[in-house]
Amino acid sequence: MDQVQRDKLSSAQLSLLDEEYVEYSKNQNLPPPPEKPLESDCCGQGCIPCVFDIYENDVAKWIKNCRRILSGHGDVLEDFDENQRQATIALAEFTSLQISCIQKMTENLIIYRFKVPNNKSIHMNPGQHLILGYKANDSILTRQYTPISSIDTIGYFDVFIKIYEHGKMSEKIRQWQVGDFALWRGPFGNFQYKANKYKKILMLAAGTGVAPMIQILHYVIDNENDDTCLHLILAVKYYDDLALKADLDNFKQYWNVSIEYVLSCEKDTSKFKYGDKITLGRIDYEFLKKVLLPSSNDFQVLICGTKSFEKDMIKHLTKSGLTADNYYRF
């Protein structure tokens, strides 16, 4: 095994597998170890299990598989897709689900719809996410995505994915077609929503970080007894980046939902439509001062976006006098 592959494993695993490494160097038919998650794949919210727990579990399975091959019993991953195809989605194992629809919103922002077996729902709480896995050369590459469809949706779920030019997973997703299968595991995330716990929830999102906010919006408006006021502020670079704007604007018909957009690079205001609430610039301390309620138990802020966006939001909120009890970062 080369150094790059060894670096994917913990020291404990290295000490346990010295014999397997010797065999691997002699037997190149053994599968490589699982792909280690990026630090950015972990949401940092103490999920049980975490993506790194899943990785450790996959490494253990890889060890078992290598030993199985060396003992002459074959590769247990060979029939993985076929065995999992009819299963329901679960935490412990990946499930192979079929793509039923692909809706291209912009050049690099796409909605993928996946069938759920037996016309069931995926049984998740609002704000939770799923792990997408891709099996390549017998290892698993993973990324996390939050469905934008209602958690009560039957028979399918939708995910909103941004395709990055040089992204490892984006390379694979770019090739997806209707009828293809992808591996999913979950749900994960410890966010707990309780109706009417807060008078108002401020949602700060950047780009595809709007996904968990959409899920929560669905959940609140579907409950006629929930009077929580929701204020979504979505930050993107350009007006055309508001790929889900039509869907978001539909939420505005509800009395307890308000939505505004912050565009950091847009110059052409002729694109704006009547009724749009748009600010040109960035979400900064001065901006937040105008929308924050005084710190209290009746107010919560939800944050989701890039690491830098989340860091900036927490800095501005802290400067405004809020504590970690007042906000939640997905």
Phi and psi restraints in degrees (value plus and minus 20) as a CYANA .aco file:
   2 ASP   PHI     -99.3   -59.3
   2 ASP   PSI     152.2   192.2
   3 GLN   PHI     -84.3   -44.3
   3 GLN   PSI     -56.3   -16.3
   4 VAL   PHI     -80.2   -40.2
   4 VAL   PSI     -64.3   -24.3
   5 GLN   PHI     -89.2   -49.2
   5 GLN   PSI     -57.2   -17.2
   6 ARG   PHI     -84.5   -44.5
   6 ARG   PSI     -55.0   -15.0
   7 ASP   PHI     -85.7   -45.7
   7 ASP   PSI     -38.1     1.9
   8 LYS   PHI     -95.2   -55.2
   8 LYS   PSI     -32.0     8.0
   9 LEU   PHI    -129.7   -89.7
   9 LEU   PSI     135.2   175.2
  10 SER   PHI     -96.2   -56.2
  10 SER   PSI     144.4   184.4
  11 SER   PHI     -82.5   -42.5
  11 SER   PSI     -55.8   -15.8
  12 ALA   PHI     -82.8   -42.8
  12 ALA   PSI     -62.4   -22.4
  13 GLN   PHI     -87.8   -47.8
  13 GLN   PSI     -56.8   -16.8
  14 LEU   PHI     -80.8   -40.8
  14 LEU   PSI     -64.1   -24.1
  15 SER   PHI     -86.6   -46.6
  15 SER   PSI     -51.9   -11.9
  16 LEU   PHI     -96.7   -56.7
  16 LEU   PSI     -41.9    -1.9
  17 LEU   PHI    -134.6   -94.6
  17 LEU   PSI       0.1    40.1
  18 ASP   PHI     -74.4   -34.4
  18 ASP   PSI     -61.3   -21.3
  19 GLU   PHI     -86.1   -46.1
  19 GLU   PSI     -59.8   -19.8
  20 GLU   PHI     -85.6   -45.6
  20 GLU   PSI     -54.9   -14.9
  21 TYR   PHI     -84.9   -44.9
  21 TYR   PSI     -59.2   -19.2
  22 VAL   PHI     -82.4   -42.4
  22 VAL   PSI     -64.9   -24.9
  23 GLU   PHI     -84.9   -44.9
  23 GLU   PSI     -58.2   -18.2
  24 TYR   PHI     -81.9   -41.9
  24 TYR   PSI     -61.0   -21.0
  25 SER   PHI     -84.2   -44.2
  25 SER   PSI     -43.8    -3.8
  26 LYS   PHI    -113.8   -73.8
  26 LYS   PSI     -44.1    -4.1
  27 ASN   PHI    -146.0  -106.0
  27 ASN   PSI      73.7   113.7
  28 GLN   PHI     -96.4   -56.4
  28 GLN   PSI     -18.2    21.8
  29 ASN   PHI    -100.9   -60.9
  29 ASN   PSI     -29.9    10.1
  30 LEU   PHI     -91.0   -51.0
  30 LEU   PSI     122.3   162.3
  31 PRO   PHI     -90.0   -50.0
  31 PRO   PSI     129.5   169.5
  32 PRO   PHI     -91.8   -51.8
  32 PRO   PSI     142.3   182.3
  33 PRO   PHI     -87.3   -47.3
  33 PRO   PSI     142.3   182.3
  34 PRO   PHI     -80.1   -40.1
  34 PRO   PSI     132.3   172.3
  35 GLU   PHI     -90.9   -50.9
  35 GLU   PSI     104.9   144.9
  36 LYS   PHI     -92.5   -52.5
  36 LYS   PSI     113.9   153.9
  37 PRO   PHI     -82.1   -42.1
  37 PRO   PSI     132.5   172.5
  38 LEU   PHI     -94.7   -54.7
  38 LEU   PSI     135.9   175.9
  39 GLU   PHI     -77.4   -37.4
  39 GLU   PSI     -53.2   -13.2
  40 SER   PHI     -91.3   -51.3
  40 SER   PSI     -34.0     6.0
  41 ASP   PHI     -94.4   -54.4
  41 ASP   PSI     -38.7     1.3
  42 CYS   PHI    -111.3   -71.3
  42 CYS   PSI     107.8   147.8
  43 CYS   PHI     -98.2   -58.2
  43 CYS   PSI     -32.7     7.3
  44 GLY   PHI      55.2    95.2
  44 GLY   PSI      -5.6    34.4
  45 GLN   PHI    -125.6   -85.6
  45 GLN   PSI      -5.1    34.9
  46 GLY   PHI      53.8    93.8
  46 GLY   PSI      13.7    53.7
  47 CYS   PHI     -79.4   -39.4
  47 CYS   PSI     125.3   165.3
  48 ILE   PHI    -144.3  -104.3
  48 ILE   PSI      88.1   128.1
  49 PRO   PHI    -102.7   -62.7
  49 PRO   PSI     136.8   176.8
  50 CYS   PHI    -101.9   -61.9
  50 CYS   PSI     142.8   182.8
  51 VAL   PHI     -80.1   -40.1
  51 VAL   PSI     -48.5    -8.5
  52 PHE   PHI     -97.8   -57.8
  52 PHE   PSI     -47.7    -7.7
  53 ASP   PHI     -85.5   -45.5
  53 ASP   PSI     -61.4   -21.4
  54 ILE   PHI     -82.3   -42.3
  54 ILE   PSI     -61.1   -21.1
  55 TYR   PHI     -81.0   -41.0
  55 TYR   PSI     -66.2   -26.2
  56 GLU   PHI     -80.7   -40.7
  56 GLU   PSI     -59.3   -19.3
  57 ASN   PHI     -86.0   -46.0
  57 ASN   PSI     -60.0   -20.0
  58 ASP   PHI     -86.5   -46.5
  58 ASP   PSI     -55.7   -15.7
  59 VAL   PHI     -83.7   -43.7
  59 VAL   PSI     -62.6   -22.6
  60 ALA   PHI     -81.0   -41.0
  60 ALA   PSI     -59.6   -19.6
  61 LYS   PHI     -87.8   -47.8
  61 LYS   PSI     -56.2   -16.2
  62 TRP   PHI     -83.8   -43.8
  62 TRP   PSI     -62.0   -22.0
  63 ILE   PHI     -78.9   -38.9
  63 ILE   PSI     -67.3   -27.3
  64 LYS   PHI     -82.3   -42.3
  64 LYS   PSI     -59.5   -19.5
  65 ASN   PHI     -86.3   -46.3
  65 ASN   PSI     -62.1   -22.1
  66 CYS   PHI     -81.5   -41.5
  66 CYS   PSI     -63.3   -23.3
  67 ARG   PHI     -85.8   -45.8
  67 ARG   PSI     -55.6   -15.6
  68 ARG   PHI     -84.1   -44.1
  68 ARG   PSI     -63.9   -23.9
  69 ILE   PHI     -83.9   -43.9
  69 ILE   PSI     -64.7   -24.7
  70 LEU   PHI     -84.2   -44.2
  70 LEU   PSI     -47.0    -7.0
  71 SER   PHI    -106.5   -66.5
  71 SER   PSI     -21.7    18.3
  72 GLY   PHI      69.7   109.7
  72 GLY   PSI      -5.1    34.9
  73 HIS   PHI    -117.2   -77.2
  73 HIS   PSI     -18.4    21.6
  74 GLY   PHI      69.8   109.8
  74 GLY   PSI     155.0   195.0
  75 ASP   PHI    -112.7   -72.7
  75 ASP   PSI      98.9   138.9
  76 VAL   PHI     -92.3   -52.3
  76 VAL   PSI     -31.7     8.3
  77 LEU   PHI    -106.4   -66.4
  77 LEU   PSI     -30.3     9.7
  78 GLU   PHI     -79.3   -39.3
  78 GLU   PSI     -59.9   -19.9
  79 ASP   PHI    -122.2   -82.2
  79 ASP   PSI       0.9    40.9
  80 PHE   PHI     -78.0   -38.0
  80 PHE   PSI     -73.1   -33.1
  81 ASP   PHI     -82.2   -42.2
  81 ASP   PSI     -64.6   -24.6
  82 GLU   PHI     -86.8   -46.8
  82 GLU   PSI     -59.5   -19.5
  83 ASN   PHI     -88.1   -48.1
  83 ASN   PSI     -52.6   -12.6
  84 GLN   PHI    -111.8   -71.8
  84 GLN   PSI     -32.3     7.7
  85 ARG   PHI     -79.1   -39.1
  85 ARG   PSI     -54.3   -14.3
  86 GLN   PHI    -118.7   -78.7
  86 GLN   PSI     -15.6    24.4
  87 ALA   PHI     -99.2   -59.2
  87 ALA   PSI     143.7   183.7
  88 THR   PHI    -110.4   -70.4
  88 THR   PSI     135.1   175.1
  89 ILE   PHI     -84.7   -44.7
  89 ILE   PSI     120.6   160.6
  90 ALA   PHI    -168.3  -128.3
  90 ALA   PSI     144.9   184.9
  91 LEU   PHI     -92.5   -52.5
  91 LEU   PSI     -62.1   -22.1
  92 ALA   PHI     -98.7   -58.7
  92 ALA   PSI     -49.1    -9.1
  93 GLU   PHI    -153.7  -113.7
  93 GLU   PSI     131.2   171.2
  94 PHE   PHI     -93.3   -53.3
  94 PHE   PSI     123.1   163.1
  95 THR   PHI    -137.8   -97.8
  95 THR   PSI     114.5   154.5
  96 SER   PHI    -106.5   -66.5
  96 SER   PSI      95.6   135.6
  97 LEU   PHI    -138.5   -98.5
  97 LEU   PSI     126.9   166.9
  98 GLN   PHI    -113.9   -73.9
  98 GLN   PSI     120.0   160.0
  99 ILE   PHI     -98.4   -58.4
  99 ILE   PSI     104.5   144.5
 100 SER   PHI    -126.9   -86.9
 100 SER   PSI     -37.7     2.3
 101 CYS   PHI    -177.9  -137.9
 101 CYS   PSI     122.4   162.4
 102 ILE   PHI    -148.5  -108.5
 102 ILE   PSI     101.1   141.1
 103 GLN   PHI    -138.4   -98.4
 103 GLN   PSI      88.7   128.7
 104 LYS   PHI    -103.2   -63.2
 104 LYS   PSI      92.4   132.4
 105 MET   PHI    -105.9   -65.9
 105 MET   PSI     -64.0   -24.0
 106 THR   PHI    -159.0  -119.0
 106 THR   PSI    -193.9  -153.9
 107 GLU   PHI     -79.2   -39.2
 107 GLU   PSI     -54.4   -14.4
 108 ASN   PHI    -147.4  -107.4
 108 ASN   PSI      -8.1    31.9
 109 LEU   PHI    -139.9   -99.9
 109 LEU   PSI      96.4   136.4
 110 ILE   PHI    -154.5  -114.5
 110 ILE   PSI     121.3   161.3
 111 ILE   PHI    -122.4   -82.4
 111 ILE   PSI     106.8   146.8
 112 TYR   PHI    -133.5   -93.5
 112 TYR   PSI     112.4   152.4
 113 ARG   PHI    -126.5   -86.5
 113 ARG   PSI     110.9   150.9
 114 PHE   PHI    -137.3   -97.3
 114 PHE   PSI     116.0   156.0
 115 LYS   PHI     -93.3   -53.3
 115 LYS   PSI     119.7   159.7
 116 VAL   PHI    -123.9   -83.9
 116 VAL   PSI     107.4   147.4
 117 PRO   PHI     -75.6   -35.6
 117 PRO   PSI     126.7   166.7
 118 ASN   PHI      40.6    80.6
 118 ASN   PSI       6.7    46.7
 119 ASN   PHI      34.9    74.9
 119 ASN   PSI      21.4    61.4
 120 LYS   PHI    -124.1   -84.1
 120 LYS   PSI     154.1   194.1
 121 SER   PHI    -118.8   -78.8
 121 SER   PSI     150.3   190.3
 122 ILE   PHI    -110.7   -70.7
 122 ILE   PSI     -18.3    21.7
 123 HIS   PHI      32.8    72.8
 123 HIS   PSI      43.6    83.6
 124 MET   PHI    -144.3  -104.3
 124 MET   PSI     140.3   180.3
 125 ASN   PHI    -109.2   -69.2
 125 ASN   PSI     134.1   174.1
 126 PRO   PHI     -78.9   -38.9
 126 PRO   PSI     114.3   154.3
 127 GLY   PHI      73.0   113.0
 127 GLY   PSI     -26.6    13.4
 128 GLN   PHI    -101.9   -61.9
 128 GLN   PSI     142.6   182.6
 129 HIS   PHI    -148.1  -108.1
 129 HIS   PSI     148.4   188.4
 130 LEU   PHI    -135.3   -95.3
 130 LEU   PSI     139.9   179.9
 131 ILE   PHI    -127.1   -87.1
 131 ILE   PSI     104.2   144.2
 132 LEU   PHI    -112.7   -72.7
 132 LEU   PSI     111.0   151.0
 133 GLY   PHI    -139.1   -99.1
 133 GLY   PSI     127.2   167.2
 134 TYR   PHI    -150.0  -110.0
 134 TYR   PSI     101.9   141.9
 135 LYS   PHI    -108.0   -68.0
 135 LYS   PSI      95.7   135.7
 136 ALA   PHI    -154.8  -114.8
 136 ALA   PSI     102.7   142.7
 137 ASN   PHI      34.4    74.4
 137 ASN   PSI      18.0    58.0
 138 ASP   PHI      49.4    89.4
 138 ASP   PSI      -7.2    32.8
 139 SER   PHI    -136.0   -96.0
 139 SER   PSI     144.6   184.6
 140 ILE   PHI    -136.6   -96.6
 140 ILE   PSI     101.6   141.6
 141 LEU   PHI    -115.4   -75.4
 141 LEU   PSI     115.5   155.5
 142 THR   PHI    -147.2  -107.2
 142 THR   PSI     129.3   169.3
 143 ARG   PHI    -165.7  -125.7
 143 ARG   PSI     136.1   176.1
 144 GLN   PHI    -129.6   -89.6
 144 GLN   PSI     121.1   161.1
 145 TYR   PHI    -161.5  -121.5
 145 TYR   PSI     124.2   164.2
 146 THR   PHI    -123.1   -83.1
 146 THR   PSI     103.4   143.4
 147 PRO   PHI     -78.7   -38.7
 147 PRO   PSI     123.6   163.6
 148 ILE   PHI    -119.4   -79.4
 148 ILE   PSI     -26.1    13.9
 149 SER   PHI     -99.7   -59.7
 149 SER   PSI     138.8   178.8
 150 SER   PHI     -80.1   -40.1
 150 SER   PSI     124.9   164.9
 151 ILE   PHI     -86.9   -46.9
 151 ILE   PSI     -35.6     4.4
 152 ASP   PHI    -112.5   -72.5
 152 ASP   PSI     -18.9    21.1
 153 THR   PHI     -80.9   -40.9
 153 THR   PSI     115.3   155.3
 154 ILE   PHI    -122.4   -82.4
 154 ILE   PSI     112.7   152.7
 155 GLY   PHI      70.4   110.4
 155 GLY   PSI     -30.4     9.6
 156 TYR   PHI    -186.5  -146.5
 156 TYR   PSI     149.5   189.5
 157 PHE   PHI    -166.4  -126.4
 157 PHE   PSI     132.1   172.1
 158 ASP   PHI    -130.9   -90.9
 158 ASP   PSI     118.6   158.6
 159 VAL   PHI    -143.3  -103.3
 159 VAL   PSI     122.0   162.0
 160 PHE   PHI    -126.2   -86.2
 160 PHE   PSI      92.8   132.8
 161 ILE   PHI    -142.6  -102.6
 161 ILE   PSI     115.0   155.0
 162 LYS   PHI    -116.1   -76.1
 162 LYS   PSI     109.6   149.6
 163 ILE   PHI    -113.1   -73.1
 163 ILE   PSI     100.7   140.7
 164 TYR   PHI    -117.4   -77.4
 164 TYR   PSI     121.7   161.7
 165 GLU   PHI     -76.8   -36.8
 165 GLU   PSI     -62.2   -22.2
 166 HIS   PHI    -135.5   -95.5
 166 HIS   PSI       0.1    40.1
 167 GLY   PHI     -95.4   -55.4
 167 GLY   PSI     117.4   157.4
 168 LYS   PHI     -81.4   -41.4
 168 LYS   PSI     -68.8   -28.8
 169 MET   PHI     -91.8   -51.8
 169 MET   PSI     -55.5   -15.5
 170 SER   PHI     -79.1   -39.1
 170 SER   PSI     -54.6   -14.6
 171 GLU   PHI     -76.4   -36.4
 171 GLU   PSI     -61.9   -21.9
 172 LYS   PHI     -96.7   -56.7
 172 LYS   PSI     -65.0   -25.0
 173 ILE   PHI     -82.0   -42.0
 173 ILE   PSI     -57.2   -17.2
 174 ARG   PHI     -76.6   -36.6
 174 ARG   PSI     -45.2    -5.2
 175 GLN   PHI    -110.6   -70.6
 175 GLN   PSI     -25.5    14.5
 176 TRP   PHI     -81.9   -41.9
 176 TRP   PSI     122.8   162.8
 177 GLN   PHI    -154.5  -114.5
 177 GLN   PSI     139.3   179.3
 178 VAL   PHI     -77.0   -37.0
 178 VAL   PSI     112.3   152.3
 179 GLY   PHI      81.4   121.4
 179 GLY   PSI     -38.5     1.5
 180 ASP   PHI     -91.4   -51.4
 180 ASP   PSI     142.7   182.7
 181 PHE   PHI    -135.0   -95.0
 181 PHE   PSI     127.8   167.8
 182 ALA   PHI    -156.5  -116.5
 182 ALA   PSI     134.5   174.5
 183 LEU   PHI    -114.5   -74.5
 183 LEU   PSI     108.9   148.9
 184 TRP   PHI    -149.1  -109.1
 184 TRP   PSI     127.9   167.9
 185 ARG   PHI    -162.3  -122.3
 185 ARG   PSI     125.1   165.1
 186 GLY   PHI     129.2   169.2
 186 GLY   PSI    -185.6  -145.6
 187 PRO   PHI    -106.1   -66.1
 187 PRO   PSI     141.9   181.9
 188 PHE   PHI    -147.7  -107.7
 188 PHE   PSI     142.6   182.6
 189 GLY   PHI      95.6   135.6
 189 GLY   PSI     118.8   158.8
 190 ASN   PHI    -127.9   -87.9
 190 ASN   PSI      -4.7    35.3
 191 PHE   PHI     -86.3   -46.3
 191 PHE   PSI     110.9   150.9
 192 GLN   PHI    -138.2   -98.2
 192 GLN   PSI      97.1   137.1
 193 TYR   PHI    -122.0   -82.0
 193 TYR   PSI     113.2   153.2
 194 LYS   PHI    -148.1  -108.1
 194 LYS   PSI     103.8   143.8
 195 ALA   PHI     -75.8   -35.8
 195 ALA   PSI     113.7   153.7
 196 ASN   PHI      45.5    85.5
 196 ASN   PSI      -5.8    34.2
 197 LYS   PHI     -88.3   -48.3
 197 LYS   PSI     -55.5   -15.5
 198 TYR   PHI    -139.4   -99.4
 198 TYR   PSI     127.7   167.7
 199 LYS   PHI     -90.2   -50.2
 199 LYS   PSI     -58.9   -18.9
 200 LYS   PHI    -163.5  -123.5
 200 LYS   PSI     123.6   163.6
 201 ILE   PHI    -141.9  -101.9
 201 ILE   PSI     103.1   143.1
 202 LEU   PHI    -116.0   -76.0
 202 LEU   PSI     104.6   144.6
 203 MET   PHI    -128.0   -88.0
 203 MET   PSI      97.2   137.2
 204 LEU   PHI    -129.0   -89.0
 204 LEU   PSI      94.4   134.4
 205 ALA   PHI    -153.1  -113.1
 205 ALA   PSI     130.3   170.3
 206 ALA   PHI    -148.3  -108.3
 206 ALA   PSI     108.8   148.8
 207 GLY   PHI      37.7    77.7
 207 GLY   PSI    -151.4  -111.4
 208 THR   PHI     -92.5   -52.5
 208 THR   PSI     -22.9    17.1
 209 GLY   PHI     -85.0   -45.0
 209 GLY   PSI     -24.9    15.1
 210 VAL   PHI     -93.6   -53.6
 210 VAL   PSI     -34.8     5.2
 211 ALA   PHI     -75.9   -35.9
 211 ALA   PSI     -73.1   -33.1
 212 PRO   PHI     -85.0   -45.0
 212 PRO   PSI     -47.5    -7.5
 213 MET   PHI     -87.1   -47.1
 213 MET   PSI     -59.8   -19.8
 214 ILE   PHI     -83.5   -43.5
 214 ILE   PSI     -61.1   -21.1
 215 GLN   PHI     -80.7   -40.7
 215 GLN   PSI     -61.9   -21.9
 216 ILE   PHI     -91.2   -51.2
 216 ILE   PSI     -57.3   -17.3
 217 LEU   PHI     -77.7   -37.7
 217 LEU   PSI     -67.2   -27.2
 218 HIS   PHI     -76.0   -36.0
 218 HIS   PSI     -67.0   -27.0
 219 TYR   PHI     -83.3   -43.3
 219 TYR   PSI     -61.1   -21.1
 220 VAL   PHI     -91.4   -51.4
 220 VAL   PSI     -67.2   -27.2
 221 ILE   PHI     -92.4   -52.4
 221 ILE   PSI     -40.3    -0.3
 222 ASP   PHI     -97.8   -57.8
 222 ASP   PSI     -30.7     9.3
 223 ASN   PHI    -127.0   -87.0
 223 ASN   PSI      83.4   123.4
 224 GLU   PHI     -87.0   -47.0
 224 GLU   PSI     -32.7     7.3
 225 ASN   PHI    -116.1   -76.1
 225 ASN   PSI     -17.4    22.6
 226 ASP   PHI    -117.7   -77.7
 226 ASP   PSI      95.4   135.4
 227 ASP   PHI    -123.3   -83.3
 227 ASP   PSI      -3.6    36.4
 228 THR   PHI     -83.6   -43.6
 228 THR   PSI     111.5   151.5
 229 CYS   PHI    -107.8   -67.8
 229 CYS   PSI     112.0   152.0
 230 LEU   PHI    -136.6   -96.6
 230 LEU   PSI     107.9   147.9
 231 HIS   PHI    -143.6  -103.6
 231 HIS   PSI      85.4   125.4
 232 LEU   PHI    -115.9   -75.9
 232 LEU   PSI     108.2   148.2
 233 ILE   PHI    -139.4   -99.4
 233 ILE   PSI      93.7   133.7
 234 LEU   PHI    -129.2   -89.2
 234 LEU   PSI     103.8   143.8
 235 ALA   PHI    -123.6   -83.6
 235 ALA   PSI     107.8   147.8
 236 VAL   PHI    -161.2  -121.2
 236 VAL   PSI     156.2   196.2
 237 LYS   PHI    -101.5   -61.5
 237 LYS   PSI     -70.0   -30.0
 238 TYR   PHI    -146.9  -106.9
 238 TYR   PSI     139.4   179.4
 239 TYR   PHI     -78.1   -38.1
 239 TYR   PSI     -59.1   -19.1
 240 ASP   PHI     -88.8   -48.8
 240 ASP   PSI     -32.4     7.6
 241 ASP   PHI     -99.2   -59.2
 241 ASP   PSI     -27.2    12.8
 242 LEU   PHI    -101.4   -61.4
 242 LEU   PSI      46.2    86.2
 243 ALA   PHI     -82.8   -42.8
 243 ALA   PSI     -49.5    -9.5
 244 LEU   PHI    -124.2   -84.2
 244 LEU   PSI       0.6    40.6
 245 LYS   PHI     -78.4   -38.4
 245 LYS   PSI     -61.7   -21.7
 246 ALA   PHI     -80.2   -40.2
 246 ALA   PSI     -63.2   -23.2
 247 ASP   PHI     -87.7   -47.7
 247 ASP   PSI     -61.7   -21.7
 248 LEU   PHI     -84.8   -44.8
 248 LEU   PSI     -61.1   -21.1
 249 ASP   PHI     -83.3   -43.3
 249 ASP   PSI     -48.7    -8.7
 250 ASN   PHI     -83.8   -43.8
 250 ASN   PSI     -49.2    -9.2
 251 PHE   PHI     -87.1   -47.1
 251 PHE   PSI     -44.2    -4.2
 252 LYS   PHI     -88.4   -48.4
 252 LYS   PSI     -32.4     7.6
 253 GLN   PHI     -91.2   -51.2
 253 GLN   PSI     -34.7     5.3
 254 TYR   PHI    -108.1   -68.1
 254 TYR   PSI     118.9   158.9
 255 TRP   PHI     -81.4   -41.4
 255 TRP   PSI     -47.1    -7.1
 256 ASN   PHI    -121.0   -81.0
 256 ASN   PSI      -4.2    35.8
 257 VAL   PHI    -143.7  -103.7
 257 VAL   PSI     109.5   149.5
 258 SER   PHI    -150.6  -110.6
 258 SER   PSI     122.0   162.0
 259 ILE   PHI    -155.8  -115.8
 259 ILE   PSI     114.2   154.2
 260 GLU   PHI    -158.9  -118.9
 260 GLU   PSI     138.1   178.1
 261 TYR   PHI    -140.9  -100.9
 261 TYR   PSI     120.9   160.9
 262 VAL   PHI    -138.8   -98.8
 262 VAL   PSI      97.7   137.7
 263 LEU   PHI    -129.6   -89.6
 263 LEU   PSI     100.0   140.0
 264 SER   PHI    -106.4   -66.4
 264 SER   PSI     -42.6    -2.6
 265 CYS   PHI    -145.9  -105.9
 265 CYS   PSI     -22.8    17.2
 266 GLU   PHI     -90.0   -50.0
 266 GLU   PSI     116.4   156.4
 267 LYS   PHI    -136.6   -96.6
 267 LYS   PSI     -46.8    -6.8
 268 ASP   PHI    -110.8   -70.8
 268 ASP   PSI      74.3   114.3
 269 THR   PHI     -99.7   -59.7
 269 THR   PSI     -25.4    14.6
 270 SER   PHI     -87.9   -47.9
 270 SER   PSI     -37.0     3.0
 271 LYS   PHI     -97.1   -57.1
 271 LYS   PSI     -39.3     0.7
 272 PHE   PHI     -85.6   -45.6
 272 PHE   PSI     124.8   164.8
 273 LYS   PHI    -127.5   -87.5
 273 LYS   PSI     137.9   177.9
 274 TYR   PHI     -78.6   -38.6
 274 TYR   PSI     111.7   151.7
 275 GLY   PHI      75.9   115.9
 275 GLY   PSI     -33.0     7.0
 276 ASP   PHI     -86.9   -46.9
 276 ASP   PSI     114.4   154.4
 277 LYS   PHI    -126.6   -86.6
 277 LYS   PSI      83.2   123.2
 278 ILE   PHI    -148.7  -108.7
 278 ILE   PSI     117.2   157.2
 279 THR   PHI    -138.7   -98.7
 279 THR   PSI     112.7   152.7
 280 LEU   PHI    -112.3   -72.3
 280 LEU   PSI     103.0   143.0
 281 GLY   PHI     119.3   159.3
 281 GLY   PSI    -162.7  -122.7
 282 ARG   PHI    -153.5  -113.5
 282 ARG   PSI     141.4   181.4
 283 ILE   PHI    -101.3   -61.3
 283 ILE   PSI      86.3   126.3
 284 ASP   PHI    -143.8  -103.8
 284 ASP   PSI    -192.7  -152.7
 285 TYR   PHI     -79.9   -39.9
 285 TYR   PSI     -65.0   -25.0
 286 GLU   PHI     -84.4   -44.4
 286 GLU   PSI     -58.6   -18.6
 287 PHE   PHI     -83.3   -43.3
 287 PHE   PSI     -67.0   -27.0
 288 LEU   PHI     -87.3   -47.3
 288 LEU   PSI     -50.7   -10.7
 289 LYS   PHI     -77.5   -37.5
 289 LYS   PSI     -50.6   -10.6
 290 LYS   PHI     -99.2   -59.2
 290 LYS   PSI     -40.5    -0.5
 291 VAL   PHI    -132.8   -92.8
 291 VAL   PSI     -30.7     9.3
 292 LEU   PHI    -101.1   -61.1
 292 LEU   PSI     122.9   162.9
 293 LEU   PHI    -107.6   -67.6
 293 LEU   PSI     138.0   178.0
 294 PRO   PHI     -75.4   -35.4
 294 PRO   PSI     121.4   161.4
 295 SER   PHI     -75.1   -35.1
 295 SER   PSI     103.8   143.8
 296 SER   PHI    -182.4  -142.4
 296 SER   PSI     154.8   194.8
 297 ASN   PHI     -96.8   -56.8
 297 ASN   PSI     -24.8    15.2
 298 ASP   PHI    -116.9   -76.9
 298 ASP   PSI      -7.9    32.1
 299 PHE   PHI    -160.9  -120.9
 299 PHE   PSI     114.2   154.2
 300 GLN   PHI    -157.7  -117.7
 300 GLN   PSI     127.8   167.8
 301 VAL   PHI    -136.7   -96.7
 301 VAL   PSI     111.0   151.0
 302 LEU   PHI    -129.0   -89.0
 302 LEU   PSI     118.4   158.4
 303 ILE   PHI    -150.1  -110.1
 303 ILE   PSI     113.9   153.9
 304 CYS   PHI    -175.8  -135.8
 304 CYS   PSI     109.0   149.0
 305 GLY   PHI     153.4   193.4
 305 GLY   PSI    -174.6  -134.6
 306 THR   PHI     -89.0   -49.0
 306 THR   PSI     144.0   184.0
 307 LYS   PHI     -78.6   -38.6
 307 LYS   PSI     -61.6   -21.6
 308 SER   PHI     -87.4   -47.4
 308 SER   PSI     -58.3   -18.3
 309 PHE   PHI     -82.9   -42.9
 309 PHE   PSI     -68.1   -28.1
 310 GLU   PHI     -82.3   -42.3
 310 GLU   PSI     -60.8   -20.8
 311 LYS   PHI     -82.2   -42.2
 311 LYS   PSI     -63.3   -23.3
 312 ASP   PHI     -84.6   -44.6
 312 ASP   PSI     -62.5   -22.5
 313 MET   PHI     -82.8   -42.8
 313 MET   PSI     -63.5   -23.5
 314 ILE   PHI     -84.6   -44.6
 314 ILE   PSI     -58.1   -18.1
 315 LYS   PHI     -82.3   -42.3
 315 LYS   PSI     -65.7   -25.7
 316 HIS   PHI     -86.7   -46.7
 316 HIS   PSI     -59.6   -19.6
 317 LEU   PHI     -86.6   -46.6
 317 LEU   PSI     -61.3   -21.3
 318 THR   PHI     -83.0   -43.0
 318 THR   PSI     -61.8   -21.8
 319 LYS   PHI     -83.0   -43.0
 319 LYS   PSI     -49.2    -9.2
 320 SER   PHI    -101.7   -61.7
 320 SER   PSI     -21.1    18.9
 321 GLY   PHI      78.7   118.7
 321 GLY   PSI     -17.2    22.8
 322 LEU   PHI    -104.1   -64.1
 322 LEU   PSI     134.5   174.5
 323 THR   PHI    -136.2   -96.2
 323 THR   PSI     157.6   197.6
 324 ALA   PHI     -81.6   -41.6
 324 ALA   PSI     -40.3    -0.3
 325 ASP   PHI     -91.5   -51.5
 325 ASP   PSI     -38.3     1.7
 326 ASN   PHI    -114.6   -74.6
 326 ASN   PSI     -31.2     8.8
 327 TYR   PHI    -156.7  -116.7
 327 TYR   PSI     140.7   180.7
 328 TYR   PHI    -156.0  -116.0
 328 TYR   PSI     109.3   149.3
 329 ARG   PHI    -125.7   -85.7
 329 ARG   PSI     103.1   143.1
